């Protein structure tokens, strides 16, 4: 478990830290104590997966458009 009582690399853990970072970006004063490099690595990896999925979806749409 991490300092927040969460198990690293679980969906709950990633959601907890993602929400904290979203609030930070929105301008809130957020306590980031306990945040580790594992958190940033997991968030970057999740973003890359989402970006890859978005590119796959776009590719499918382009191919469907070309067939018409």
PDB file with SEQRES, HELIX, SHEET and CRYST1 records, atoms N, CA, C and O in Angstrom:
SEQRES   1 A   68  UNK UNK UNK UNK UNK UNK UNK UNK UNK UNK UNK UNK UNK          
SEQRES   2 A   68  UNK UNK UNK UNK UNK UNK UNK UNK UNK UNK UNK UNK UNK          
SEQRES   3 A   68  UNK UNK UNK UNK UNK UNK UNK UNK UNK UNK UNK UNK UNK          
SEQRES   4 A   68  UNK UNK UNK UNK UNK UNK UNK UNK UNK UNK UNK UNK UNK          
SEQRES   5 A   68  UNK UNK UNK UNK UNK UNK UNK UNK UNK UNK UNK UNK UNK          
SEQRES   6 A   68  UNK UNK UNK                                                  
HELIX    1 AA1 UNK A   11  UNK A   25  1                                  15    
HELIX    2 AA2 UNK A   37  UNK A   67  1                                  31    
CRYST1    1.000    1.000    1.000  90.00  90.00  90.00 P 1           1          
ATOM      1  N   UNK A   1       0.835  -1.191   0.000  1.00  0.00           N  
ATOM      2  CA  UNK A   1       0.000   0.000   0.000  1.00  0.00           C  
ATOM      3  C   UNK A   1       0.876   1.249   0.000  1.00  0.00           C  
ATOM      4  O   UNK A   1       2.003   1.244   0.495  1.00  0.00           O  
ATOM      5  N   UNK A   2       0.320   2.322  -0.573  1.00  0.00           N  
ATOM      6  CA  UNK A   2       1.055   3.584  -0.566  1.00  0.00           C  
ATOM      7  C   UNK A   2       0.679   4.390   0.675  1.00  0.00           C  
ATOM      8  O   UNK A   2      -0.046   3.907   1.545  1.00  0.00           O  
ATOM      9  N   UNK A   3       1.179   5.617   0.746  1.00  0.00           N  
ATOM     10  CA  UNK A   3       0.941   6.447   1.926  1.00  0.00           C  
ATOM     11  C   UNK A   3      -0.531   6.834   2.097  1.00  0.00           C  
ATOM     12  O   UNK A   3      -0.933   7.283   3.170  1.00  0.00           O  
ATOM     13  N   UNK A   4      -1.327   6.664   1.051  1.00  0.00           N  
ATOM     14  CA  UNK A   4      -2.756   6.986   1.106  1.00  0.00           C  
ATOM     15  C   UNK A   4      -3.604   5.754   1.440  1.00  0.00           C  
ATOM     16  O   UNK A   4      -4.827   5.844   1.545  1.00  0.00           O  
ATOM     17  N   UNK A   5      -2.943   4.605   1.606  1.00  0.00           N  
ATOM     18  CA  UNK A   5      -3.659   3.368   1.904  1.00  0.00           C  
ATOM     19  C   UNK A   5      -4.182   2.663   0.667  1.00  0.00           C  
ATOM     20  O   UNK A   5      -5.003   1.750   0.767  1.00  0.00           O  
ATOM     21  N   UNK A   6      -3.712   3.081  -0.497  1.00  0.00           N  
ATOM     22  CA  UNK A   6      -4.162   2.490  -1.756  1.00  0.00           C  
ATOM     23  C   UNK A   6      -3.084   1.560  -2.315  1.00  0.00           C  
ATOM     24  O   UNK A   6      -1.892   1.738  -2.066  1.00  0.00           O  
ATOM     25  N   UNK A   7      -3.530   0.583  -3.063  1.00  0.00           N  
ATOM     26  CA  UNK A   7      -2.595  -0.347  -3.692  1.00  0.00           C  
ATOM     27  C   UNK A   7      -2.158   0.243  -5.025  1.00  0.00           C  
ATOM     28  O   UNK A   7      -2.989   0.485  -5.901  1.00  0.00           O  
ATOM     29  N   UNK A   8      -0.837   0.479  -5.184  1.00  0.00           N  
ATOM     30  CA  UNK A   8      -0.343   1.067  -6.430  1.00  0.00           C  
ATOM     31  C   UNK A   8      -0.757   0.280  -7.674  1.00  0.00           C  
ATOM     32  O   UNK A   8      -0.856  -0.947  -7.663  1.00  0.00           O  
ATOM     33  N   UNK A   9      -0.990   1.030  -8.730  1.00  0.00           N  
ATOM     34  CA  UNK A   9      -1.314   0.495 -10.054  1.00  0.00           C  
ATOM     35  C   UNK A   9      -2.654  -0.225 -10.129  1.00  0.00           C  
ATOM     36  O   UNK A   9      -2.857  -1.080 -10.990  1.00  0.00           O  
ATOM     37  N   UNK A  10      -3.563   0.120  -9.230  1.00  0.00           N  
ATOM     38  CA  UNK A  10      -4.935  -0.373  -9.337  1.00  0.00           C  
ATOM     39  C   UNK A  10      -5.782   0.763  -9.906  1.00  0.00           C  
ATOM     40  O   UNK A  10      -5.374   1.922  -9.843  1.00  0.00           O  
ATOM     41  N   UNK A  11      -6.938   0.455 -10.450  1.00  0.00           N  
ATOM     42  CA  UNK A  11      -7.796   1.526 -10.976  1.00  0.00           C  
ATOM     43  C   UNK A  11      -8.137   2.578  -9.918  1.00  0.00           C  
ATOM     44  O   UNK A  11      -8.189   3.769 -10.224  1.00  0.00           O  
ATOM     45  N   UNK A  12      -8.370   2.142  -8.672  1.00  0.00           N  
ATOM     46  CA  UNK A  12      -8.718   3.082  -7.607  1.00  0.00           C  
ATOM     47  C   UNK A  12      -7.552   4.026  -7.312  1.00  0.00           C  
ATOM     48  O   UNK A  12      -7.749   5.223  -7.108  1.00  0.00           O  
ATOM     49  N   UNK A  13      -6.359   3.487  -7.293  1.00  0.00           N  
ATOM     50  CA  UNK A  13      -5.145   4.270  -7.043  1.00  0.00           C  
ATOM     51  C   UNK A  13      -4.952   5.307  -8.137  1.00  0.00           C  
ATOM     52  O   UNK A  13      -4.696   6.476  -7.849  1.00  0.00           O  
ATOM     53  N   UNK A  14      -5.072   4.885  -9.397  1.00  0.00           N  
ATOM     54  CA  UNK A  14      -4.899   5.800 -10.523  1.00  0.00           C  
ATOM     55  C   UNK A  14      -5.980   6.876 -10.520  1.00  0.00           C  
ATOM     56  O   UNK A  14      -5.695   8.041 -10.799  1.00  0.00           O  
ATOM     57  N   UNK A  15      -7.203   6.501 -10.210  1.00  0.00           N  
ATOM     58  CA  UNK A  15      -8.302   7.470 -10.157  1.00  0.00           C  
ATOM     59  C   UNK A  15      -8.063   8.502  -9.051  1.00  0.00           C  
ATOM     60  O   UNK A  15      -8.279   9.696  -9.259  1.00  0.00           O  
ATOM     61  N   UNK A  16      -7.623   8.050  -7.891  1.00  0.00           N  
ATOM     62  CA  UNK A  16      -7.346   8.949  -6.773  1.00  0.00           C  
ATOM     63  C   UNK A  16      -6.344  10.017  -7.172  1.00  0.00           C  
ATOM     64  O   UNK A  16      -6.580  11.206  -6.958  1.00  0.00           O  
ATOM     65  N   UNK A  17      -5.226   9.596  -7.751  1.00  0.00           N  
ATOM     66  CA  UNK A  17      -4.173  10.541  -8.108  1.00  0.00           C  
ATOM     67  C   UNK A  17      -4.554  11.380  -9.327  1.00  0.00           C  
ATOM     68  O   UNK A  17      -4.185  12.552  -9.409  1.00  0.00           O  
ATOM     69  N   UNK A  18      -5.278  10.801 -10.262  1.00  0.00           N  
ATOM     70  CA  UNK A  18      -5.727  11.571 -11.429  1.00  0.00           C  
ATOM     71  C   UNK A  18      -6.645  12.706 -11.003  1.00  0.00           C  
ATOM     72  O   UNK A  18      -6.540  13.822 -11.511  1.00  0.00           O  
ATOM     73  N   UNK A  19      -7.551  12.415 -10.064  1.00  0.00           N  
ATOM     74  CA  UNK A  19      -8.462  13.457  -9.584  1.00  0.00           C  
ATOM     75  C   UNK A  19      -7.700  14.567  -8.872  1.00  0.00           C  
ATOM     76  O   UNK A  19      -8.013  15.746  -9.042  1.00  0.00           O  
ATOM     77  N   UNK A  20      -6.697  14.195  -8.071  1.00  0.00           N  
ATOM     78  CA  UNK A  20      -5.885  15.216  -7.390  1.00  0.00           C  
ATOM     79  C   UNK A  20      -5.188  16.109  -8.411  1.00  0.00           C  
ATOM     80  O   UNK A  20      -5.171  17.331  -8.262  1.00  0.00           O  
ATOM     81  N   UNK A  21      -4.618  15.509  -9.438  1.00  0.00           N  
ATOM     82  CA  UNK A  21      -3.915  16.301 -10.444  1.00  0.00           C  
ATOM     83  C   UNK A  21      -4.881  17.150 -11.256  1.00  0.00           C  
ATOM     84  O   UNK A  21      -4.549  18.279 -11.620  1.00  0.00           O  
ATOM     85  N   UNK A  22      -6.063  16.636 -11.545  1.00  0.00           N  
ATOM     86  CA  UNK A  22      -7.077  17.440 -12.242  1.00  0.00           C  
ATOM     87  C   UNK A  22      -7.427  18.679 -11.424  1.00  0.00           C  
ATOM     88  O   UNK A  22      -7.552  19.774 -11.971  1.00  0.00           O  
ATOM     89  N   UNK A  23      -7.585  18.502 -10.115  1.00  0.00           N  
ATOM     90  CA  UNK A  23      -7.895  19.639  -9.245  1.00  0.00           C  
ATOM     91  C   UNK A  23      -6.739  20.627  -9.202  1.00  0.00           C  
ATOM     92  O   UNK A  23      -6.955  21.839  -9.169  1.00  0.00           O  
ATOM     93  N   UNK A  24      -5.517  20.117  -9.201  1.00  0.00           N  
ATOM     94  CA  UNK A  24      -4.340  20.986  -9.203  1.00  0.00           C  
ATOM     95  C   UNK A  24      -4.298  21.828 -10.475  1.00  0.00           C  
ATOM     96  O   UNK A  24      -4.061  23.035 -10.423  1.00  0.00           O  
ATOM     97  N   UNK A  25      -4.527  21.187 -11.608  1.00  0.00           N  
ATOM     98  CA  UNK A  25      -4.524  21.887 -12.895  1.00  0.00           C  
ATOM     99  C   UNK A  25      -5.648  22.924 -12.946  1.00  0.00           C  
ATOM    100  O   UNK A  25      -5.508  23.965 -13.588  1.00  0.00           O  
ATOM    101  N   UNK A  26      -6.758  22.637 -12.269  1.00  0.00           N  
ATOM    102  CA  UNK A  26      -7.881  23.576 -12.233  1.00  0.00           C  
ATOM    103  C   UNK A  26      -7.613  24.762 -11.318  1.00  0.00           C  
ATOM    104  O   UNK A  26      -8.421  25.686 -11.239  1.00  0.00           O  
ATOM    105  N   UNK A  27      -6.472  24.736 -10.621  1.00  0.00           N  
ATOM    106  CA  UNK A  27      -6.102  25.873  -9.800  1.00  0.00           C  
ATOM    107  C   UNK A  27      -6.332  25.709  -8.311  1.00  0.00           C  
ATOM    108  O   UNK A  27      -6.080  26.636  -7.542  1.00  0.00           O  
ATOM    109  N   UNK A  28      -6.807  24.548  -7.893  1.00  0.00           N  
ATOM    110  CA  UNK A  28      -7.027  24.318  -6.472  1.00  0.00           C  
ATOM    111  C   UNK A  28      -5.697  24.073  -5.761  1.00  0.00           C  
ATOM    112  O   UNK A  28      -4.724  23.623  -6.366  1.00  0.00           O  
ATOM    113  N   UNK A  29      -5.680  24.374  -4.480  1.00  0.00           N  
ATOM    114  CA  UNK A  29      -4.529  24.069  -3.646  1.00  0.00           C  
ATOM    115  C   UNK A  29      -4.671  22.621  -3.195  1.00  0.00           C  
ATOM    116  O   UNK A  29      -5.547  22.304  -2.390  1.00  0.00           O  
ATOM    117  N   UNK A  30      -3.824  21.749  -3.702  1.00  0.00           N  
ATOM    118  CA  UNK A  30      -3.958  20.311  -3.476  1.00  0.00           C  
ATOM    119  C   UNK A  30      -2.712  19.781  -2.774  1.00  0.00           C  
ATOM    120  O   UNK A  30      -1.586  20.116  -3.142  1.00  0.00           O  
ATOM    121  N   UNK A  31      -2.928  18.961  -1.772  1.00  0.00           N  
ATOM    122  CA  UNK A  31      -1.829  18.308  -1.062  1.00  0.00           C  
ATOM    123  C   UNK A  31      -1.370  17.110  -1.886  1.00  0.00           C  
ATOM    124  O   UNK A  31      -2.111  16.141  -2.054  1.00  0.00           O  
ATOM    125  N   UNK A  32      -0.158  17.183  -2.392  1.00  0.00           N  
ATOM    126  CA  UNK A  32       0.382  16.090  -3.198  1.00  0.00           C  
ATOM    127  C   UNK A  32       1.390  15.247  -2.425  1.00  0.00           C  
ATOM    128  O   UNK A  32       2.147  14.479  -3.019  1.00  0.00           O  
ATOM    129  N   UNK A  33       1.400  15.391  -1.099  1.00  0.00           N  
ATOM    130  CA  UNK A  33       2.324  14.563  -0.326  1.00  0.00           C  
ATOM    131  C   UNK A  33       1.961  13.096  -0.531  1.00  0.00           C  
ATOM    132  O   UNK A  33       0.786  12.731  -0.557  1.00  0.00           O  
ATOM    133  N   UNK A  34       2.955  12.289  -0.670  1.00  0.00           N  
ATOM    134  CA  UNK A  34       2.740  10.869  -0.923  1.00  0.00           C  
ATOM    135  C   UNK A  34       2.771  10.510  -2.395  1.00  0.00           C  
ATOM    136  O   UNK A  34       2.804   9.331  -2.751  1.00  0.00           O  
ATOM    137  N   UNK A  35       2.759  11.523  -3.256  1.00  0.00           N  
ATOM    138  CA  UNK A  35       2.822  11.257  -4.695  1.00  0.00           C  
ATOM    139  C   UNK A  35       4.243  10.816  -5.054  1.00  0.00           C  
ATOM    140  O   UNK A  35       5.221  11.448  -4.654  1.00  0.00           O  
ATOM    141  N   UNK A  36       4.339   9.752  -5.793  1.00  0.00           N  
ATOM    142  CA  UNK A  36       5.643   9.198  -6.167  1.00  0.00           C  
ATOM    143  C   UNK A  36       5.811   9.213  -7.681  1.00  0.00           C  
ATOM    144  O   UNK A  36       4.882   9.533  -8.423  1.00  0.00           O  
ATOM    145  N   UNK A  37       7.000   8.864  -8.118  1.00  0.00           N  
ATOM    146  CA  UNK A  37       7.233   8.740  -9.560  1.00  0.00           C  
ATOM    147  C   UNK A  37       6.353   7.660 -10.167  1.00  0.00           C  
ATOM    148  O   UNK A  37       6.007   7.737 -11.346  1.00  0.00           O  
ATOM    149  N   UNK A  38       5.990   6.667  -9.391  1.00  0.00           N  
ATOM    150  CA  UNK A  38       5.090   5.625  -9.899  1.00  0.00           C  
ATOM    151  C   UNK A  38       3.762   6.230 -10.329  1.00  0.00           C  
ATOM    152  O   UNK A  38       3.157   5.773 -11.300  1.00  0.00           O  
ATOM    153  N   UNK A  39       3.307   7.246  -9.619  1.00  0.00           N  
ATOM    154  CA  UNK A  39       2.054   7.924  -9.976  1.00  0.00           C  
ATOM    155  C   UNK A  39       2.205   8.611 -11.327  1.00  0.00           C  
ATOM    156  O   UNK A  39       1.375   8.424 -12.216  1.00  0.00           O  
ATOM    157  N   UNK A  40       3.249   9.397 -11.483  1.00  0.00           N  
ATOM    158  CA  UNK A  40       3.419  10.109 -12.747  1.00  0.00           C  
ATOM    159  C   UNK A  40       3.634   9.139 -13.897  1.00  0.00           C  
ATOM    160  O   UNK A  40       3.114   9.353 -14.992  1.00  0.00           O  
ATOM    161  N   UNK A  41       4.390   8.082 -13.665  1.00  0.00           N  
ATOM    162  CA  UNK A  41       4.588   7.072 -14.717  1.00  0.00           C  
ATOM    163  C   UNK A  41       3.267   6.442 -15.126  1.00  0.00           C  
ATOM    164  O   UNK A  41       3.012   6.264 -16.317  1.00  0.00           O  
ATOM    165  N   UNK A  42       2.427   6.105 -14.160  1.00  0.00           N  
ATOM    166  CA  UNK A  42       1.134   5.466 -14.459  1.00  0.00           C  
ATOM    167  C   UNK A  42       0.209   6.412 -15.210  1.00  0.00           C  
ATOM    168  O   UNK A  42      -0.500   5.993 -16.125  1.00  0.00           O  
ATOM    169  N   UNK A  43       0.212   7.686 -14.829  1.00  0.00           N  
ATOM    170  CA  UNK A  43      -0.652   8.665 -15.510  1.00  0.00           C  
ATOM    171  C   UNK A  43      -0.184   8.885 -16.939  1.00  0.00           C  
ATOM    172  O   UNK A  43      -1.002   8.969 -17.855  1.00  0.00           O  
ATOM    173  N   UNK A  44       1.114   8.979 -17.134  1.00  0.00           N  
ATOM    174  CA  UNK A  44       1.650   9.132 -18.493  1.00  0.00           C  
ATOM    175  C   UNK A  44       1.303   7.904 -19.338  1.00  0.00           C  
ATOM    176  O   UNK A  44       0.885   8.037 -20.489  1.00  0.00           O  
ATOM    177  N   UNK A  45       1.476   6.722 -18.772  1.00  0.00           N  
ATOM    178  CA  UNK A  45       1.158   5.488 -19.501  1.00  0.00           C  
ATOM    179  C   UNK A  45      -0.322   5.430 -19.863  1.00  0.00           C  
ATOM    180  O   UNK A  45      -0.674   5.048 -20.979  1.00  0.00           O  
ATOM    181  N   UNK A  46      -1.187   5.806 -18.930  1.00  0.00           N  
ATOM    182  CA  UNK A  46      -2.627   5.805 -19.204  1.00  0.00           C  
ATOM    183  C   UNK A  46      -2.961   6.789 -20.322  1.00  0.00           C  
ATOM    184  O   UNK A  46      -3.791   6.497 -21.183  1.00  0.00           O  
ATOM    185  N   UNK A  47      -2.317   7.949 -20.309  1.00  0.00           N  
ATOM    186  CA  UNK A  47      -2.537   8.936 -21.368  1.00  0.00           C  
ATOM    187  C   UNK A  47      -2.075   8.438 -22.716  1.00  0.00           C  
ATOM    188  O   UNK A  47      -2.729   8.678 -23.731  1.00  0.00           O  
ATOM    189  N   UNK A  48      -0.950   7.744 -22.732  1.00  0.00           N  
ATOM    190  CA  UNK A  48      -0.438   7.190 -23.991  1.00  0.00           C  
ATOM    191  C   UNK A  48      -1.381   6.124 -24.528  1.00  0.00           C  
ATOM    192  O   UNK A  48      -1.600   6.039 -25.737  1.00  0.00           O  
ATOM    193  N   UNK A  49      -1.946   5.302 -23.630  1.00  0.00           N  
ATOM    194  CA  UNK A  49      -2.914   4.290 -24.083  1.00  0.00           C  
ATOM    195  C   UNK A  49      -4.141   4.958 -24.670  1.00  0.00           C  
ATOM    196  O   UNK A  49      -4.638   4.547 -25.718  1.00  0.00           O  
ATOM    197  N   UNK A  50      -4.640   6.011 -23.982  1.00  0.00           N  
ATOM    198  CA  UNK A  50      -5.811   6.728 -24.485  1.00  0.00           C  
ATOM    199  C   UNK A  50      -5.515   7.375 -25.830  1.00  0.00           C  
ATOM    200  O   UNK A  50      -6.350   7.344 -26.733  1.00  0.00           O  
ATOM    201  N   UNK A  51      -4.336   7.958 -25.964  1.00  0.00           N  
ATOM    202  CA  UNK A  51      -3.946   8.596 -27.224  1.00  0.00           C  
ATOM    203  C   UNK A  51      -3.856   7.554 -28.332  1.00  0.00           C  
ATOM    204  O   UNK A  51      -4.302   7.791 -29.455  1.00  0.00           O  
ATOM    205  N   UNK A  52      -3.281   6.406 -28.013  1.00  0.00           N  
ATOM    206  CA  UNK A  52      -3.179   5.329 -28.995  1.00  0.00           C  
ATOM    207  C   UNK A  52      -4.553   4.840 -29.431  1.00  0.00           C  
ATOM    208  O   UNK A  52      -4.775   4.576 -30.613  1.00  0.00           O  
ATOM    209  N   UNK A  53      -5.480   4.719 -28.473  1.00  0.00           N  
ATOM    210  CA  UNK A  53      -6.835   4.294 -28.804  1.00  0.00           C  
ATOM    211  C   UNK A  53      -7.525   5.345 -29.662  1.00  0.00           C  
ATOM    212  O   UNK A  53      -8.239   5.009 -30.606  1.00  0.00           O  
ATOM    213  N   UNK A  54      -7.315   6.612 -29.336  1.00  0.00           N  
ATOM    214  CA  UNK A  54      -7.922   7.684 -30.133  1.00  0.00           C  
ATOM    215  C   UNK A  54      -7.399   7.655 -31.563  1.00  0.00           C  
ATOM    216  O   UNK A  54      -8.159   7.860 -32.509  1.00  0.00           O  
ATOM    217  N   UNK A  55      -6.101   7.401 -31.724  1.00  0.00           N  
ATOM    218  CA  UNK A  55      -5.524   7.326 -33.062  1.00  0.00           C  
ATOM    219  C   UNK A  55      -6.072   6.115 -33.813  1.00  0.00           C  
ATOM    220  O   UNK A  55      -6.334   6.201 -35.013  1.00  0.00           O  
ATOM    221  N   UNK A  56      -6.249   4.982 -33.117  1.00  0.00           N  
ATOM    222  CA  UNK A  56      -6.835   3.804 -33.748  1.00  0.00           C  
ATOM    223  C   UNK A  56      -8.256   4.099 -34.209  1.00  0.00           C  
ATOM    224  O   UNK A  56      -8.641   3.726 -35.317  1.00  0.00           O  
ATOM    225  N   UNK A  57      -9.038   4.771 -33.359  1.00  0.00           N  
ATOM    226  CA  UNK A  57     -10.414   5.117 -33.710  1.00  0.00           C  
ATOM    227  C   UNK A  57     -10.447   6.046 -34.922  1.00  0.00           C  
ATOM    228  O   UNK A  57     -11.279   5.882 -35.814  1.00  0.00           O  
ATOM    229  N   UNK A  58      -9.544   7.017 -34.949  1.00  0.00           N  
ATOM    230  CA  UNK A  58      -9.474   7.950 -36.075  1.00  0.00           C  
ATOM    231  C   UNK A  58      -9.103   7.208 -37.354  1.00  0.00           C  
ATOM    232  O   UNK A  58      -9.662   7.486 -38.415  1.00  0.00           O  
ATOM    233  N   UNK A  59      -8.181   6.283 -37.266  1.00  0.00           N  
ATOM    234  CA  UNK A  59      -7.770   5.507 -38.426  1.00  0.00           C  
ATOM    235  C   UNK A  59      -8.943   4.708 -38.991  1.00  0.00           C  
ATOM    236  O   UNK A  59      -9.117   4.637 -40.207  1.00  0.00           O  
ATOM    237  N   UNK A  60      -9.737   4.113 -38.122  1.00  0.00           N  
ATOM    238  CA  UNK A  60     -10.916   3.361 -38.559  1.00  0.00           C  
ATOM    239  C   UNK A  60     -11.890   4.293 -39.269  1.00  0.00           C  
ATOM    240  O   UNK A  60     -12.438   3.939 -40.313  1.00  0.00           O  
ATOM    241  N   UNK A  61     -12.107   5.478 -38.713  1.00  0.00           N  
ATOM    242  CA  UNK A  61     -13.031   6.426 -39.331  1.00  0.00           C  
ATOM    243  C   UNK A  61     -12.536   6.880 -40.694  1.00  0.00           C  
ATOM    244  O   UNK A  61     -13.326   6.986 -41.631  1.00  0.00           O  
ATOM    245  N   UNK A  62     -11.256   7.146 -40.820  1.00  0.00           N  
ATOM    246  CA  UNK A  62     -10.681   7.574 -42.095  1.00  0.00           C  
ATOM    247  C   UNK A  62     -10.821   6.460 -43.123  1.00  0.00           C  
ATOM    248  O   UNK A  62     -11.197   6.714 -44.267  1.00  0.00           O  
ATOM    249  N   UNK A  63     -10.523   5.233 -42.722  1.00  0.00           N  
ATOM    250  CA  UNK A  63     -10.647   4.108 -43.650  1.00  0.00           C  
ATOM    251  C   UNK A  63     -12.086   3.905 -44.089  1.00  0.00           C  
ATOM    252  O   UNK A  63     -12.329   3.589 -45.253  1.00  0.00           O  
ATOM    253  N   UNK A  64     -13.049   4.080 -43.187  1.00  0.00           N  
ATOM    254  CA  UNK A  64     -14.449   3.956 -43.556  1.00  0.00           C  
ATOM    255  C   UNK A  64     -14.844   5.062 -44.531  1.00  0.00           C  
ATOM    256  O   UNK A  64     -15.591   4.822 -45.479  1.00  0.00           O  
ATOM    257  N   UNK A  65     -14.345   6.267 -44.297  1.00  0.00           N  
ATOM    258  CA  UNK A  65     -14.634   7.391 -45.172  1.00  0.00           C  
ATOM    259  C   UNK A  65     -14.073   7.147 -46.569  1.00  0.00           C  
ATOM    260  O   UNK A  65     -14.726   7.449 -47.568  1.00  0.00           O  
ATOM    261  N   UNK A  66     -12.860   6.598 -46.635  1.00  0.00           N  
ATOM    262  CA  UNK A  66     -12.220   6.351 -47.920  1.00  0.00           C  
ATOM    263  C   UNK A  66     -12.959   5.303 -48.744  1.00  0.00           C  
ATOM    264  O   UNK A  66     -12.932   5.345 -49.974  1.00  0.00           O  
ATOM    265  N   UNK A  67     -13.612   4.371 -48.075  1.00  0.00           N  
ATOM    266  CA  UNK A  67     -14.340   3.295 -48.777  1.00  0.00           C  
ATOM    267  C   UNK A  67     -15.624   3.792 -49.415  1.00  0.00           C  
ATOM    268  O   UNK A  67     -16.163   3.148 -50.315  1.00  0.00           O  
ATOM    269  N   UNK A  68     -16.113   4.925 -48.960  1.00  0.00           N  
ATOM    270  CA  UNK A  68     -17.391   5.430 -49.474  1.00  0.00           C  
ATOM    271  C   UNK A  68     -17.237   6.025 -50.848  1.00  0.00           C  
ATOM    272  O   UNK A  68     -18.214   6.496 -51.430  1.00  0.00           O  
TER     273      UNK A  68                                                      
END                                                                             
